[in-house]
Amino acid sequence: MPTTLSVSMNGNTAGAFAGPDQTADTTEIPMTARPEGSGAAEAAAEQWLTPKDICSQLQIPEQTFYQWRAKHVGPRAYRIGRHLRISQSDFNSWLSSHLEE
């Protein structure tokens, strides 16, 4: 059963907040966890790596990773709060682009 939110025409939530003598014209708005067809499910399933994980896989010192980052030559990273994370797919793309032939 989908969850719904009752919203009055002036934008306030109705229901538990309306007094017994108050009646509000409300509209039921379905609330879903994810819109269908969006990449939300894919993003949630994305594997995230730490700089330490990257350095371990490449067998390089962490200092090298941070130097690459300062020079904008390392894999694309995301700042989540105070943590730095690299998506597995971005790392794989970056690694493929540095393949020597």
N, C-alpha and C positions, 0 to 999 in steps of 0.2 A: 504494500500500500504506500503510495507516494506521500511525502509530507507536504503540507500546504501552509501558507502564511496568509492570514486574513489582514488586508490593508484597507483602511477607510479611505474615502475619496480625498481627504485632506492629507494623506500620507502617514497617519498614525496607525499603529497596530491596534486592532480591536480585539474583542473577545474578553480575556481575563482582565483587561484594563478598563473596560467599559463598565460603568456602574449599572445597578439594576434598573434605574429609570432612564438610562441612556440607550438609544438605539443608533447604530451607525450603519450607513450604507457601505457594505464591504464587498471586496472582490477577492476571490480565492486565487492565489498565485501558486502554481506547483513549484516546489523547491526540489531540485535534483542535485545529486552529488557532482555529476559531470554532464555537460551537454553532449548529446550523441554526435558522433563523428568528429569529436575534438581530439587533440593530441594529449589530453590530460592523462589518459590511461598510459600512454606511451611514456610520458614524462615521469610518472610515478614509478614505472618499472625500470627507468634508466638507472644504470649502475654508476655510482659516484666514487671517484678516487681522490685520495688525499695526495698532497705533494710527496709525502713519504712513500706512498704506494707507487707513484710514478718513478721515483728514484730507485726503489727496490727493483722494479721491472727492468729499468734501463741500466741498472748497476752503475749509477752515477752519484756523486755527493749531492746533498740537498742544496749546497751553495751554488752548484751549477744550474740547478733548476731555477733558483731565484735570480741568477744572473741572466738566464734566458728570458725570464719573465720581465726583468727590467729593460732588456733590449727588444722586447716584443717579438721574440723568435720562438718561444716555447708554445706549448699547447694552450688553447683558450681556456681560461679559468673563470670561475664564478665566485664572488664573495657572498657567502651566506652567513649573515651576522658577522662574526669575527673570524669565521673559518673559510679557508680557500678550498674549493672543490673543482674537479675536472670531470666532465662526463666521459664515460668509457667510449662513446661513439666519437666525441671530439678528439680524444686522445688517439683513437685508431686512425681517424682521418689525418691528423697531424703526422702520425708516424708513417702512414702511407705516402704522404707528400714528401717525406724526407728519405724515401727509398733510393738507394744508389744503384744505378744500372751500369 
